[in-house]
Amino acid sequence: MWKPRSNRGLSLFVLIGCTVAVLSARSEGEEPPPKKAEPIHIRSEVMTAKNAENKIIFKDNVVATKGDLWMRADEMVVLFIPSPASSGPEHSPFVLGADTSSEIDHIDADGNVEMKQGDRRAKADHAVYDQKLDKVILTGHPEVWEKDYQVKGQRVTIFLKENRSVVEDSQLTIQKEQ
């Protein structure tokens, strides 16, 4: 008659099998961690931080980049969403090493705005970059060029991640290069 030598080996085998099953089920149901947002770099001749208003004003030869997006303007105002821990004029989203942080809500660009991303180029009097929605709204004689076409309108909204644009009161010119 057969007698098991020990339940210890069987218990260990079952324990390892259950652990592998739990870990694989857990990893299948989990989404990969979100990609870290690309940083926005801004340079200018003059920068003024208005901590109480949660904004930074950049003037004169302002250039902002984020990944392959490049934008230039006479002036850019970066507006922040204050973190819940921040309050009062002593809070600054711009202080290195601060315990609180703020994220960018949007960037207003005024005066001789130019933008490039890949083959797309644009110009306007005014632009608003919405950080959360990753879109740019161009107003004030906006024009956009890409490959064989040029579009003008009252307002151009460019959805950067989707590579899609919406033009209000549009005028399109198609010119095939020779």
Secondary structure, 3 states (H helix, E strand, C coil): CCCCCCHHHHHHHHHHHHHHHHHHHHHHHCCCCCCCCCCCEEECCEEEEEHHHCEEEEEEEEEEEECCEEEEEEEEEEEEECCCCCCCCCCCCCCCCCCCCCEEEEEEEEEEEEEEECCEEEEEEEEEEECCCCEEEEECCCEEEECCEEEECCEEEEECCCCEEEEECCEEEECCCC
